[in-house]
Amino acid sequence: MTTTLLRNGTIIDGTGKPAFTGSLLVEDGFIKDIVQKGTGLPQTDQAIDADGLTVAPGFIDMHSHVDWVLPWSDHPQV
């Protein structure tokens, strides 16, 4: 099992709650836990300092193919 901690980032979780400072625990490529600042941090194989960065776990999917043509008035029908 490989564990990674993204430590001290600004967490935006997609629920509409305000952003907060915290850490994100990833185990074997899956989000295992979100830990708010001030809570004890688990031991991990590696830690990445995310101070000053935004962490948006699991709700932003940048995958796309051709949906950029949809705003065109004459876009092809699929």
N, CA, C and O atoms as a Tripos MOL2 file, in Angstrom:
@<TRIPOS>MOLECULE
protein
  312   311    78     0     0
PROTEIN
NO_CHARGES

@<TRIPOS>ATOM
      1 N           0.8470   -1.1750    0.0000 N.3       1 MET1
      2 CA          0.0000    0.0000    0.0000 C.3       1 MET1
      3 C           0.8920    1.2370    0.0000 C.2       1 MET1
      4 O           1.8270    1.3370    0.7930 O.2       1 MET1
      5 N           0.5920    2.1830   -0.9020 N.am      2 THR2
      6 CA          1.3070    3.4440   -0.9820 C.3       2 THR2
      7 C           0.4150    4.5540   -0.4530 C.2       2 THR2
      8 O          -0.7440    4.6660   -0.8510 O.2       2 THR2
      9 N           0.9520    5.3760    0.4450 N.am      3 THR3
     10 CA          0.1690    6.4780    1.0030 C.3       3 THR3
     11 C           0.8700    7.8030    0.7330 C.2       3 THR3
     12 O           2.0930    7.9070    0.8290 O.2       3 THR3
     13 N           0.0780    8.8070    0.3950 N.am      4 THR4
     14 CA          0.5820   10.1540    0.1320 C.3       4 THR4
     15 C          -0.2970   11.1380    0.8820 C.2       4 THR4
     16 O          -1.5170   10.9800    0.9250 O.2       4 THR4
     17 N           0.3140   12.1430    1.4660 N.am      5 LEU5
     18 CA         -0.4020   13.1930    2.1720 C.3       5 LEU5
     19 C          -0.1360   14.5130    1.4690 C.2       5 LEU5
     20 O           1.0100   14.9520    1.3710 O.2       5 LEU5
     21 N          -1.2100   15.1550    0.9740 N.am      6 LEU6
     22 CA         -1.1150   16.5220    0.4730 C.3       6 LEU6
     23 C          -1.4040   17.4040    1.6760 C.2       6 LEU6
     24 O          -2.5460   17.4970    2.1270 O.2       6 LEU6
     25 N          -0.3700   18.0500    2.1920 N.am      7 ARG7
     26 CA         -0.4180   18.6840    3.5060 C.3       7 ARG7
     27 C          -0.6380   20.2010    3.4120 C.2       7 ARG7
     28 O           0.0070   20.8830    2.6150 O.2       7 ARG7
     29 N          -1.5580   20.7170    4.2380 N.am      8 ASN8
     30 CA         -1.7600   22.1580    4.4530 C.3       8 ASN8
     31 C          -2.2240   22.9290    3.2220 C.2       8 ASN8
     32 O          -1.8440   24.0860    3.0400 O.2       8 ASN8
     33 N          -3.0420   22.3020    2.3740 N.am      9 GLY9
     34 CA         -3.6100   22.9940    1.2250 C.3       9 GLY9
     35 C          -4.9410   23.6280    1.5790 C.2       9 GLY9
     36 O          -5.5080   23.3590    2.6380 O.2       9 GLY9
     37 N          -5.4330   24.4690    0.6890 N.am     10 THR10
     38 CA         -6.7770   25.0160    0.8290 C.3      10 THR10
     39 C          -7.7250   24.0220    0.1770 C.2      10 THR10
     40 O          -7.7000   23.8430   -1.0410 O.2      10 THR10
     41 N          -8.5570   23.3780    0.9780 N.am     11 ILE11
     42 CA         -9.4460   22.3180    0.5030 C.3      11 ILE11
     43 C         -10.7780   22.9270    0.0740 C.2      11 ILE11
     44 O         -11.4280   23.6320    0.8450 O.2      11 ILE11
     45 N         -11.1720   22.6450   -1.1600 N.am     12 ILE12
     46 CA        -12.5090   22.9760   -1.6570 C.3      12 ILE12
     47 C         -13.1210   21.6320   -2.0270 C.2      12 ILE12
     48 O         -12.6730   20.9790   -2.9690 O.2      12 ILE12
     49 N         -14.1530   21.2160   -1.2780 N.am     13 ASP13
     50 CA        -14.6430   19.8380   -1.4340 C.3      13 ASP13
     51 C         -15.8450   19.6820   -2.3570 C.2      13 ASP13
     52 O         -16.3190   18.5640   -2.5570 O.2      13 ASP13
     53 N         -16.3530   20.7850   -2.9280 N.am     14 GLY14
     54 CA        -17.4400   20.6770   -3.8820 C.3      14 GLY14
     55 C         -18.8220   20.5860   -3.2720 C.2      14 GLY14
     56 O         -19.8050   20.4460   -4.0000 O.2      14 GLY14
     57 N         -18.9260   20.6620   -1.9550 N.am     15 THR15
     58 CA        -20.2390   20.5690   -1.3000 C.3      15 THR15
     59 C         -20.9030   21.9280   -1.1300 C.2      15 THR15
     60 O         -22.0750   22.0080   -0.7590 O.2      15 THR15
     61 N         -20.1530   23.0040   -1.4020 N.am     16 GLY16
     62 CA        -20.6720   24.3460   -1.1880 C.3      16 GLY16
     63 C         -20.2270   24.9530    0.1310 C.2      16 GLY16
     64 O         -20.4440   26.1380    0.3800 O.2      16 GLY16
     65 N         -19.5940   24.1270    0.9880 N.am     17 LYS17
     66 CA        -19.0560   24.6520    2.2400 C.3      17 LYS17
     67 C         -17.8750   25.5720    1.9180 C.2      17 LYS17
     68 O         -17.2400   25.4220    0.8740 O.2      17 LYS17
     69 N         -17.5790   26.5200    2.8080 N.am     18 PRO18
     70 CA        -16.4130   27.3810    2.5760 C.3      18 PRO18
     71 C         -15.1190   26.5620    2.5280 C.2      18 PRO18
     72 O         -15.0130   25.5040    3.1490 O.2      18 PRO18
     73 N         -14.1510   27.0670    1.7870 N.am     19 ALA19
     74 CA        -12.8360   26.4360    1.7300 C.3      19 ALA19
     75 C         -12.1990   26.4420    3.1180 C.2      19 ALA19
     76 O         -12.4800   27.3180    3.9360 O.2      19 ALA19
     77 N         -11.3430   25.4570    3.3720 N.am     20 PHE20
     78 CA        -10.6600   25.3820    4.6600 C.3      20 PHE20
     79 C          -9.2560   24.8300    4.4530 C.2      20 PHE20
     80 O          -8.9760   24.1740    3.4500 O.2      20 PHE20
     81 N          -8.3830   25.1000    5.4070 N.am     21 THR21
     82 CA         -7.0220   24.5680    5.3520 C.3      21 THR21
     83 C          -7.0250   23.1630    5.9210 C.2      21 THR21
     84 O          -7.5660   22.9170    7.0000 O.2      21 THR21
     85 N          -6.4190   22.2470    5.1900 N.am     22 GLY22
     86 CA         -6.3890   20.8700    5.6490 C.3      22 GLY22
     87 C          -5.4480   20.0300    4.8150 C.2      22 GLY22
     88 O          -4.6860   20.5470    3.9980 O.2      22 GLY22
     89 N          -5.5090   18.7400    5.0290 N.am     23 SER23
     90 CA         -4.6370   17.7940    4.3350 C.3      23 SER23
     91 C          -5.4790   16.6650    3.7480 C.2      23 SER23
     92 O          -6.5220   16.3010    4.2910 O.2      23 SER23
     93 N          -5.0150   16.1300    2.6480 N.am     24 LEU24
     94 CA         -5.7200   15.0690    1.9370 C.3      24 LEU24
     95 C          -4.8610   13.8150    1.9490 C.2      24 LEU24
     96 O          -3.7040   13.8430    1.5280 O.2      24 LEU24
     97 N          -5.4280   12.7190    2.4300 N.am     25 LEU25
     98 CA         -4.7250   11.4370    2.4780 C.3      25 LEU25
     99 C          -5.1530   10.5830    1.2950 C.2      25 LEU25
    100 O          -6.3440   10.3700    1.0700 O.2      25 LEU25
    101 N          -4.1760   10.0990    0.5430 N.am     26 VAL26
    102 CA         -4.4270    9.2360   -0.6080 C.3      26 VAL26
    103 C          -3.7550    7.8960   -0.3520 C.2      26 VAL26
    104 O          -2.5700    7.8440   -0.0230 O.2      26 VAL26
    105 N          -4.5140    6.8060   -0.5020 N.am     27 GLU27
    106 CA         -3.9660    5.4540   -0.3660 C.3      27 GLU27
    107 C          -4.2000    4.6970   -1.6640 C.2      27 GLU27
    108 O          -5.3350    4.5830   -2.1280 O.2      27 GLU27
    109 N          -3.1310    4.1860   -2.2430 N.am     28 ASP28
    110 CA         -3.2000    3.4150   -3.4890 C.3      28 ASP28
    111 C          -4.0190    4.1170   -4.5590 C.2      28 ASP28
    112 O          -4.7890    3.4740   -5.2710 O.2      28 ASP28
    113 N          -3.8590    5.4410   -4.6790 N.am     29 GLY29
    114 CA         -4.5230    6.1980   -5.7260 C.3      29 GLY29
    115 C          -5.9440    6.6270   -5.4280 C.2      29 GLY29
    116 O          -6.5850    7.2460   -6.2760 O.2      29 GLY29
    117 N          -6.4570    6.3140   -4.2450 N.am     30 PHE30
    118 CA         -7.8240    6.6830   -3.8800 C.3      30 PHE30
    119 C          -7.8090    7.6130   -2.6730 C.2      30 PHE30
    120 O          -6.9930    7.4530   -1.7650 O.2      30 PHE30
    121 N          -8.7250    8.5930   -2.6720 N.am     31 ILE31
    122 CA         -8.8540    9.4990   -1.5290 C.3      31 ILE31
    123 C          -9.3490    8.6950   -0.3360 C.2      31 ILE31
    124 O         -10.4090    8.0730   -0.3910 O.2      31 ILE31
    125 N          -8.5790    8.7130    0.7320 N.am     32 LYS32
    126 CA         -8.9160    7.9570    1.9390 C.3      32 LYS32
    127 C          -9.5370    8.8480    3.0120 C.2      32 LYS32
    128 O         -10.4630    8.4350    3.7120 O.2      32 LYS32
    129 N          -9.0170   10.0840    3.1390 N.am     33 ASP33
    130 CA         -9.4950   10.9490    4.2120 C.3      33 ASP33
    131 C          -9.1120   12.3920    3.9240 C.2      33 ASP33
    132 O          -8.1380   12.6630    3.2220 O.2      33 ASP33
    133 N          -9.8920   13.3110    4.4750 N.am     34 ILE34
    134 CA         -9.5680   14.7300    4.4790 C.3      34 ILE34
    135 C          -9.4670   15.1410    5.9410 C.2      34 ILE34
    136 O         -10.3970   14.9340    6.7200 O.2      34 ILE34
    137 N          -8.3340   15.7220    6.3030 N.am     35 VAL35
    138 CA         -8.0540   16.0530    7.6930 C.3      35 VAL35
    139 C          -7.9550   17.5690    7.8250 C.2      35 VAL35
    140 O          -7.1250   18.1930    7.1640 O.2      35 VAL35
    141 N          -8.7920   18.1720    8.6740 N.am     36 GLN36
    142 CA         -8.7280   19.6110    8.8760 C.3      36 GLN36
    143 C          -7.4800   19.9890    9.6520 C.2      36 GLN36
    144 O          -6.9660   19.2080   10.4530 O.2      36 GLN36
    145 N          -7.0000   21.1990    9.4010 N.am     37 LYS37
    146 CA         -5.8060   21.7020   10.0850 C.3      37 LYS37
    147 C          -6.0300   21.6560   11.5840 C.2      37 LYS37
    148 O          -7.1200   21.9610   12.0670 O.2      37 LYS37
    149 N          -5.0040   21.2760   12.3120 N.am     38 GLY38
    150 CA         -5.0930   21.1770   13.7640 C.3      38 GLY38
    151 C          -5.3590   19.7650   14.2400 C.2      38 GLY38
    152 O          -5.2660   19.4720   15.4320 O.2      38 GLY38
    153 N          -5.6900   18.8870   13.2970 N.am     39 THR39
    154 CA         -5.9160   17.4820   13.6330 C.3      39 THR39
    155 C          -4.6080   16.7280   13.3890 C.2      39 THR39
    156 O          -3.8560   17.0820   12.4810 O.2      39 THR39
    157 N          -4.3330   15.7130   14.1740 N.am     40 GLY40
    158 CA         -3.1150   14.9280   13.9980 C.3      40 GLY40
    159 C          -3.0320   14.3270   12.6060 C.2      40 GLY40
    160 O          -4.0310   13.8490   12.0690 O.2      40 GLY40
    161 N          -1.8500   14.3520   12.0280 N.am     41 LEU41
    162 CA         -1.6540   13.8220   10.6820 C.3      41 LEU41
    163 C          -1.1240   12.3950   10.7380 C.2      41 LEU41
    164 O          -0.2900   12.0790   11.5870 O.2      41 LEU41
    165 N          -1.5960   11.5330    9.8460 N.am     42 PRO42
    166 CA         -1.1380   10.1450    9.8390 C.3      42 PRO42
    167 C           0.2690   10.0290    9.2500 C.2      42 PRO42
    168 O           0.7190   10.9170    8.5270 O.2      42 PRO42
    169 N           0.9500    8.9430    9.5590 N.am     43 GLN43
    170 CA          2.2290    8.6280    8.9400 C.3      43 GLN43
    171 C           1.9700    8.1570    7.5150 C.2      43 GLN43
    172 O           1.0700    7.3490    7.2860 O.2      43 GLN43
    173 N           2.7510    8.6540    6.5480 N.am     44 THR44
    174 CA          2.5730    8.2710    5.1510 C.3      44 THR44
    175 C           3.9190    7.9810    4.5080 C.2      44 THR44
    176 O           4.9720    8.3120    5.0530 O.2      44 THR44
    177 N           3.8610    7.3490    3.3240 N.am     45 ASP45
    178 CA          5.0840    7.0650    2.5740 C.3      45 ASP45
    179 C           5.7250    8.3410    2.0460 C.2      45 ASP45
    180 O           6.9490    8.4620    1.9990 O.2      45 ASP45
    181 N           4.8850    9.2870    1.6500 N.am     46 GLN46
    182 CA          5.3990   10.5730    1.1860 C.3      46 GLN46
    183 C           4.4220   11.6770    1.5470 C.2      46 GLN46
    184 O           3.2280   11.4320    1.7190 O.2      46 GLN46
    185 N           4.9350   12.8920    1.6590 N.am     47 ALA47
    186 CA          4.1040   14.0580    1.9600 C.3      47 ALA47
    187 C           4.4760   15.1580    0.9740 C.2      47 ALA47
    188 O           5.6490   15.3730    0.6690 O.2      47 ALA47
    189 N           3.4600   15.8430    0.4870 N.am     48 ILE48
    190 CA          3.6490   16.9540   -0.4430 C.3      48 ILE48
    191 C           3.0990   18.2060    0.2260 C.2      48 ILE48
    192 O           1.9460   18.2270    0.6550 O.2      48 ILE48
    193 N           3.9190   19.2480    0.3170 N.am     49 ASP49
    194 CA          3.4810   20.4960    0.9350 C.3      49 ASP49
    195 C           2.6060   21.2490   -0.0550 C.2      49 ASP49
    196 O           3.0890   21.6870   -1.1000 O.2      49 ASP49
    197 N           1.3250   21.4040    0.2610 N.am     50 ALA50
    198 CA          0.3750   22.0950   -0.6140 C.3      50 ALA50
    199 C           0.0490   23.4950   -0.0860 C.2      50 ALA50
    200 O          -0.9440   24.0940   -0.5000 O.2      50 ALA50
    201 N           0.8740   24.0190    0.8220 N.am     51 ASP51
    202 CA          0.6560   25.3480    1.3690 C.3      51 ASP51
    203 C           0.6210   26.3640    0.2300 C.2      51 ASP51
    204 O           1.5300   26.4040   -0.6000 O.2      51 ASP51
    205 N          -0.4260   27.1820    0.1930 N.am     52 GLY52
    206 CA         -0.5670   28.1740   -0.8650 C.3      52 GLY52
    207 C          -1.2460   27.6370   -2.1180 C.2      52 GLY52
    208 O          -1.4650   28.3800   -3.0740 O.2      52 GLY52
    209 N          -1.5800   26.3400   -2.1180 N.am     53 LEU53
    210 CA         -2.2280   25.7110   -3.2720 C.3      53 LEU53
    211 C          -3.6500   25.3010   -2.9170 C.2      53 LEU53
    212 O          -3.9850   25.1440   -1.7430 O.2      53 LEU53
    213 N          -4.4770   25.1300   -3.9320 N.am     54 THR54
    214 CA         -5.8520   24.6820   -3.7370 C.3      54 THR54
    215 C          -5.9470   23.2070   -4.0900 C.2      54 THR54
    216 O          -5.4380   22.7700   -5.1210 O.2      54 THR54
    217 N          -6.6010   22.4510   -3.2300 N.am     55 VAL55
    218 CA         -6.8120   21.0210   -3.4460 C.3      55 VAL55
    219 C          -8.3220   20.8190   -3.6140 C.2      55 VAL55
    220 O          -9.1020   21.1610   -2.7260 O.2      55 VAL55
    221 N          -8.7260   20.2610   -4.7590 N.am     56 ALA56
    222 CA        -10.1490   20.0510   -5.0510 C.3      56 ALA56
    223 C         -10.3610   18.5590   -5.2910 C.2      56 ALA56
    224 O         -10.4020   18.1120   -6.4370 O.2      56 ALA56
    225 N         -10.4930   17.7900   -4.2150 N.am     57 PRO57
    226 CA        -10.5150   16.3310   -4.3400 C.3      57 PRO57
    227 C         -11.7950   15.7610   -4.9330 C.2      57 PRO57
    228 O         -12.8770   15.8970   -4.3620 O.2      57 PRO57
    229 N         -11.6540   15.1300   -6.0720 N.am     58 GLY58
    230 CA        -12.6960   14.2670   -6.5920 C.3      58 GLY58
    231 C         -13.8740   14.8940   -7.2990 C.2      58 GLY58
    232 O         -14.7410   14.1550   -7.7660 O.2      58 GLY58
    233 N         -13.9660   16.2190   -7.4120 N.am     59 PHE59
    234 CA        -15.1570   16.7380   -8.0660 C.3      59 PHE59
    235 C         -14.8750   17.5170   -9.3380 C.2      59 PHE59
    236 O         -15.8160   17.8940  -10.0360 O.2      59 PHE59
    237 N         -13.6230   17.7720   -9.6640 N.am     60 ILE60
    238 CA        -13.2980   18.4370  -10.9210 C.3      60 ILE60
    239 C         -12.7660   17.3810  -11.8820 C.2      60 ILE60
    240 O         -11.7670   16.7190  -11.6010 O.2      60 ILE60
    241 N         -13.4410   17.2300  -13.0140 N.am     61 ASP61
    242 CA        -13.0310   16.2680  -14.0310 C.3      61 ASP61
    243 C         -12.7290   17.0400  -15.3030 C.2      61 ASP61
    244 O         -13.6450   17.4970  -15.9870 O.2      61 ASP61
    245 N         -11.4710   17.1830  -15.6180 N.am     62 MET62
    246 CA        -11.0660   17.9590  -16.7840 C.3      62 MET62
    247 C         -11.0830   17.1410  -18.0740 C.2      62 MET62
    248 O         -10.7020   17.6480  -19.1280 O.2      62 MET62
    249 N         -11.5150   15.8950  -18.0050 N.am     63 HIS63
    250 CA        -11.5350   15.0380  -19.1860 C.3      63 HIS63
    251 C         -12.5650   15.5460  -20.1960 C.2      63 HIS63
    252 O         -13.7100   15.8210  -19.8370 O.2      63 HIS63
    253 N         -12.1600   15.6680  -21.4380 N.am     64 SER64
    254 CA        -13.0610   16.1430  -22.4700 C.3      64 SER64
    255 C         -12.5410   15.7080  -23.8340 C.2      64 SER64
    256 O         -11.3470   15.4690  -24.0100 O.2      64 SER64
    257 N         -13.4490   15.6100  -24.7920 N.am     65 HIS65
    258 CA        -13.0450   15.3050  -26.1590 C.3      65 HIS65
    259 C         -13.4800   16.4390  -27.0810 C.2      65 HIS65
    260 O         -12.6440   17.2390  -27.5020 O.2      65 HIS65
    261 N         -14.7470   16.5240  -27.3990 N.am     66 VAL66
    262 CA        -15.1930   17.5300  -28.3510 C.3      66 VAL66
    263 C         -16.3790   18.3350  -27.8500 C.2      66 VAL66
    264 O         -17.0880   18.9360  -28.6570 O.2      66 VAL66
    265 N         -16.6140   18.3670  -26.5650 N.am     67 ASP67
    266 CA        -17.7730   19.1120  -26.0850 C.3      67 ASP67
    267 C         -17.5970   20.6200  -26.2520 C.2      67 ASP67
    268 O         -18.5320   21.3800  -26.0010 O.2      67 ASP67
    269 N         -16.4170   21.0600  -26.6690 N.am     68 TRP68
    270 CA        -16.1950   22.4830  -26.9040 C.3      68 TRP68
    271 C         -16.9700   22.9820  -28.1140 C.2      68 TRP68
    272 O         -17.1390   24.1930  -28.2620 O.2      68 TRP68
    273 N         -17.4450   22.1070  -28.9790 N.am     69 VAL69
    274 CA        -18.2030   22.5380  -30.1590 C.3      69 VAL69
    275 C         -19.6790   22.7680  -29.8480 C.2      69 VAL69
    276 O         -20.3820   23.3550  -30.6700 O.2      69 VAL69
    277 N         -20.1670   22.3330  -28.7060 N.am     70 LEU70
    278 CA        -21.5950   22.4420  -28.3890 C.3      70 LEU70
    279 C         -22.1310   23.8660  -28.4000 C.2      70 LEU70
    280 O         -23.2890   24.0510  -28.7760 O.2      70 LEU70
    281 N         -21.3640   24.8930  -28.0100 N.am     71 PRO71
    282 CA        -21.9030   26.2540  -28.0790 C.3      71 PRO71
    283 C         -22.1290   26.7600  -29.5090 C.2      71 PRO71
    284 O         -22.8620   27.7280  -29.7080 O.2      71 PRO71
    285 N         -21.5190   26.1280  -30.4880 N.am     72 TRP72
    286 CA        -21.7180   26.5760  -31.8720 C.3      72 TRP72
    287 C         -23.1730   26.3720  -32.2780 C.2      72 TRP72
    288 O         -23.7680   25.3390  -31.9720 O.2      72 TRP72
    289 N         -23.7350   27.3380  -32.9530 N.am     73 SER73
    290 CA        -25.1340   27.2110  -33.3790 C.3      73 SER73
    291 C         -25.3090   26.1070  -34.4250 C.2      73 SER73
    292 O         -26.3840   25.5180  -34.5370 O.2      73 SER73
    293 N         -24.2560   25.8330  -35.1840 N.am     74 ASP74
    294 CA        -24.3500   24.7970  -36.2260 C.3      74 ASP74
    295 C         -23.5170   23.5620  -35.8900 C.2      74 ASP74
    296 O         -22.9790   22.9070  -36.7830 O.2      74 ASP74
    297 N         -23.4120   23.2420  -34.5690 N.am     75 HIS75
    298 CA        -22.5750   22.0980  -34.1820 C.3      75 HIS75
    299 C         -23.1570   20.7960  -34.7470 C.2      75 HIS75
    300 O         -24.3710   20.6720  -34.9120 O.2      75 HIS75
    301 N         -22.2820   19.8300  -35.0420 N.am     76 PRO76
    302 CA        -22.7650   18.5500  -35.5920 C.3      76 PRO76
    303 C         -23.5980   17.7990  -34.5660 C.2      76 PRO76
    304 O         -23.3210   17.8530  -33.3680 O.2      76 PRO76
    305 N         -24.5990   17.1110  -35.0340 N.am     77 GLN77
    306 CA        -25.4410   16.2810  -34.1620 C.3      77 GLN77
    307 C         -24.7410   14.9570  -33.9310 C.2      77 GLN77
    308 O         -24.1980   14.3600  -34.8600 O.2      77 GLN77
    309 N         -24.7560   14.5070  -32.7010 N.am     78 VAL78
    310 CA        -24.0860   13.2470  -32.3710 C.3      78 VAL78
    311 C         -25.1240   12.1700  -32.1410 C.2      78 VAL78
    312 O         -24.7730   11.0260  -31.8500 O.2      78 VAL78
@<TRIPOS>BOND
     1     1     2 1
     2     2     3 1
     3     3     4 2
     4     3     5 am
     5     5     6 1
     6     6     7 1
     7     7     8 2
     8     7     9 am
     9     9    10 1
    10    10    11 1
    11    11    12 2
    12    11    13 am
    13    13    14 1
    14    14    15 1
    15    15    16 2
    16    15    17 am
    17    17    18 1
    18    18    19 1
    19    19    20 2
    20    19    21 am
    21    21    22 1
    22    22    23 1
    23    23    24 2
    24    23    25 am
    25    25    26 1
    26    26    27 1
    27    27    28 2
    28    27    29 am
    29    29    30 1
    30    30    31 1
    31    31    32 2
    32    31    33 am
    33    33    34 1
    34    34    35 1
    35    35    36 2
    36    35    37 am
    37    37    38 1
    38    38    39 1
    39    39    40 2
    40    39    41 am
    41    41    42 1
    42    42    43 1
    43    43    44 2
    44    43    45 am
    45    45    46 1
    46    46    47 1
    47    47    48 2
    48    47    49 am
    49    49    50 1
    50    50    51 1
    51    51    52 2
    52    51    53 am
    53    53    54 1
    54    54    55 1
    55    55    56 2
    56    55    57 am
    57    57    58 1
    58    58    59 1
    59    59    60 2
    60    59    61 am
    61    61    62 1
    62    62    63 1
    63    63    64 2
    64    63    65 am
    65    65    66 1
    66    66    67 1
    67    67    68 2
    68    67    69 am
    69    69    70 1
    70    70    71 1
    71    71    72 2
    72    71    73 am
    73    73    74 1
    74    74    75 1
    75    75    76 2
    76    75    77 am
    77    77    78 1
    78    78    79 1
    79    79    80 2
    80    79    81 am
    81    81    82 1
    82    82    83 1
    83    83    84 2
    84    83    85 am
    85    85    86 1
    86    86    87 1
    87    87    88 2
    88    87    89 am
    89    89    90 1
    90    90    91 1
    91    91    92 2
    92    91    93 am
    93    93    94 1
    94    94    95 1
    95    95    96 2
    96    95    97 am
    97    97    98 1
    98    98    99 1
    99    99   100 2
   100    99   101 am
   101   101   102 1
   102   102   103 1
   103   103   104 2
   104   103   105 am
   105   105   106 1
   106   106   107 1
   107   107   108 2
   108   107   109 am
   109   109   110 1
   110   110   111 1
   111   111   112 2
   112   111   113 am
   113   113   114 1
   114   114   115 1
   115   115   116 2
   116   115   117 am
   117   117   118 1
   118   118   119 1
   119   119   120 2
   120   119   121 am
   121   121   122 1
   122   122   123 1
   123   123   124 2
   124   123   125 am
   125   125   126 1
   126   126   127 1
   127   127   128 2
   128   127   129 am
   129   129   130 1
   130   130   131 1
   131   131   132 2
   132   131   133 am
   133   133   134 1
   134   134   135 1
   135   135   136 2
   136   135   137 am
   137   137   138 1
   138   138   139 1
   139   139   140 2
   140   139   141 am
   141   141   142 1
   142   142   143 1
   143   143   144 2
   144   143   145 am
   145   145   146 1
   146   146   147 1
   147   147   148 2
   148   147   149 am
   149   149   150 1
   150   150   151 1
   151   151   152 2
   152   151   153 am
   153   153   154 1
   154   154   155 1
   155   155   156 2
   156   155   157 am
   157   157   158 1
   158   158   159 1
   159   159   160 2
   160   159   161 am
   161   161   162 1
   162   162   163 1
   163   163   164 2
   164   163   165 am
   165   165   166 1
   166   166   167 1
   167   167   168 2
   168   167   169 am
   169   169   170 1
   170   170   171 1
   171   171   172 2
   172   171   173 am
   173   173   174 1
   174   174   175 1
   175   175   176 2
   176   175   177 am
   177   177   178 1
   178   178   179 1
   179   179   180 2
   180   179   181 am
   181   181   182 1
   182   182   183 1
   183   183   184 2
   184   183   185 am
   185   185   186 1
   186   186   187 1
   187   187   188 2
   188   187   189 am
   189   189   190 1
   190   190   191 1
   191   191   192 2
   192   191   193 am
   193   193   194 1
   194   194   195 1
   195   195   196 2
   196   195   197 am
   197   197   198 1
   198   198   199 1
   199   199   200 2
   200   199   201 am
   201   201   202 1
   202   202   203 1
   203   203   204 2
   204   203   205 am
   205   205   206 1
   206   206   207 1
   207   207   208 2
   208   207   209 am
   209   209   210 1
   210   210   211 1
   211   211   212 2
   212   211   213 am
   213   213   214 1
   214   214   215 1
   215   215   216 2
   216   215   217 am
   217   217   218 1
   218   218   219 1
   219   219   220 2
   220   219   221 am
   221   221   222 1
   222   222   223 1
   223   223   224 2
   224   223   225 am
   225   225   226 1
   226   226   227 1
   227   227   228 2
   228   227   229 am
   229   229   230 1
   230   230   231 1
   231   231   232 2
   232   231   233 am
   233   233   234 1
   234   234   235 1
   235   235   236 2
   236   235   237 am
   237   237   238 1
   238   238   239 1
   239   239   240 2
   240   239   241 am
   241   241   242 1
   242   242   243 1
   243   243   244 2
   244   243   245 am
   245   245   246 1
   246   246   247 1
   247   247   248 2
   248   247   249 am
   249   249   250 1
   250   250   251 1
   251   251   252 2
   252   251   253 am
   253   253   254 1
   254   254   255 1
   255   255   256 2
   256   255   257 am
   257   257   258 1
   258   258   259 1
   259   259   260 2
   260   259   261 am
   261   261   262 1
   262   262   263 1
   263   263   264 2
   264   263   265 am
   265   265   266 1
   266   266   267 1
   267   267   268 2
   268   267   269 am
   269   269   270 1
   270   270   271 1
   271   271   272 2
   272   271   273 am
   273   273   274 1
   274   274   275 1
   275   275   276 2
   276   275   277 am
   277   277   278 1
   278   278   279 1
   279   279   280 2
   280   279   281 am
   281   281   282 1
   282   282   283 1
   283   283   284 2
   284   283   285 am
   285   285   286 1
   286   286   287 1
   287   287   288 2
   288   287   289 am
   289   289   290 1
   290   290   291 1
   291   291   292 2
   292   291   293 am
   293   293   294 1
   294   294   295 1
   295   295   296 2
   296   295   297 am
   297   297   298 1
   298   298   299 1
   299   299   300 2
   300   299   301 am
   301   301   302 1
   302   302   303 1
   303   303   304 2
   304   303   305 am
   305   305   306 1
   306   306   307 1
   307   307   308 2
   308   307   309 am
   309   309   310 1
   310   310   311 1
   311   311   312 2
@<TRIPOS>SUBSTRUCTURE
     1 MET1         2 RESIDUE 1 A MET
     2 THR2         6 RESIDUE 1 A THR
     3 THR3        10 RESIDUE 1 A THR
     4 THR4        14 RESIDUE 1 A THR
     5 LEU5        18 RESIDUE 1 A LEU
     6 LEU6        22 RESIDUE 1 A LEU
     7 ARG7        26 RESIDUE 1 A ARG
     8 ASN8        30 RESIDUE 1 A ASN
     9 GLY9        34 RESIDUE 1 A GLY
    10 THR10       38 RESIDUE 1 A THR
    11 ILE11       42 RESIDUE 1 A ILE
    12 ILE12       46 RESIDUE 1 A ILE
    13 ASP13       50 RESIDUE 1 A ASP
    14 GLY14       54 RESIDUE 1 A GLY
    15 THR15       58 RESIDUE 1 A THR
    16 GLY16       62 RESIDUE 1 A GLY
    17 LYS17       66 RESIDUE 1 A LYS
    18 PRO18       70 RESIDUE 1 A PRO
    19 ALA19       74 RESIDUE 1 A ALA
    20 PHE20       78 RESIDUE 1 A PHE
    21 THR21       82 RESIDUE 1 A THR
    22 GLY22       86 RESIDUE 1 A GLY
    23 SER23       90 RESIDUE 1 A SER
    24 LEU24       94 RESIDUE 1 A LEU
    25 LEU25       98 RESIDUE 1 A LEU
    26 VAL26      102 RESIDUE 1 A VAL
    27 GLU27      106 RESIDUE 1 A GLU
    28 ASP28      110 RESIDUE 1 A ASP
    29 GLY29      114 RESIDUE 1 A GLY
    30 PHE30      118 RESIDUE 1 A PHE
    31 ILE31      122 RESIDUE 1 A ILE
    32 LYS32      126 RESIDUE 1 A LYS
    33 ASP33      130 RESIDUE 1 A ASP
    34 ILE34      134 RESIDUE 1 A ILE
    35 VAL35      138 RESIDUE 1 A VAL
    36 GLN36      142 RESIDUE 1 A GLN
    37 LYS37      146 RESIDUE 1 A LYS
    38 GLY38      150 RESIDUE 1 A GLY
    39 THR39      154 RESIDUE 1 A THR
    40 GLY40      158 RESIDUE 1 A GLY
    41 LEU41      162 RESIDUE 1 A LEU
    42 PRO42      166 RESIDUE 1 A PRO
    43 GLN43      170 RESIDUE 1 A GLN
    44 THR44      174 RESIDUE 1 A THR
    45 ASP45      178 RESIDUE 1 A ASP
    46 GLN46      182 RESIDUE 1 A GLN
    47 ALA47      186 RESIDUE 1 A ALA
    48 ILE48      190 RESIDUE 1 A ILE
    49 ASP49      194 RESIDUE 1 A ASP
    50 ALA50      198 RESIDUE 1 A ALA
    51 ASP51      202 RESIDUE 1 A ASP
    52 GLY52      206 RESIDUE 1 A GLY
    53 LEU53      210 RESIDUE 1 A LEU
    54 THR54      214 RESIDUE 1 A THR
    55 VAL55      218 RESIDUE 1 A VAL
    56 ALA56      222 RESIDUE 1 A ALA
    57 PRO57      226 RESIDUE 1 A PRO
    58 GLY58      230 RESIDUE 1 A GLY
    59 PHE59      234 RESIDUE 1 A PHE
    60 ILE60      238 RESIDUE 1 A ILE
    61 ASP61      242 RESIDUE 1 A ASP
    62 MET62      246 RESIDUE 1 A MET
    63 HIS63      250 RESIDUE 1 A HIS
    64 SER64      254 RESIDUE 1 A SER
    65 HIS65      258 RESIDUE 1 A HIS
    66 VAL66      262 RESIDUE 1 A VAL
    67 ASP67      266 RESIDUE 1 A ASP
    68 TRP68      270 RESIDUE 1 A TRP
    69 VAL69      274 RESIDUE 1 A VAL
    70 LEU70      278 RESIDUE 1 A LEU
    71 PRO71      282 RESIDUE 1 A PRO
    72 TRP72      286 RESIDUE 1 A TRP
    73 SER73      290 RESIDUE 1 A SER
    74 ASP74      294 RESIDUE 1 A ASP
    75 HIS75      298 RESIDUE 1 A HIS
    76 PRO76      302 RESIDUE 1 A PRO
    77 GLN77      306 RESIDUE 1 A GLN
    78 VAL78      310 RESIDUE 1 A VAL
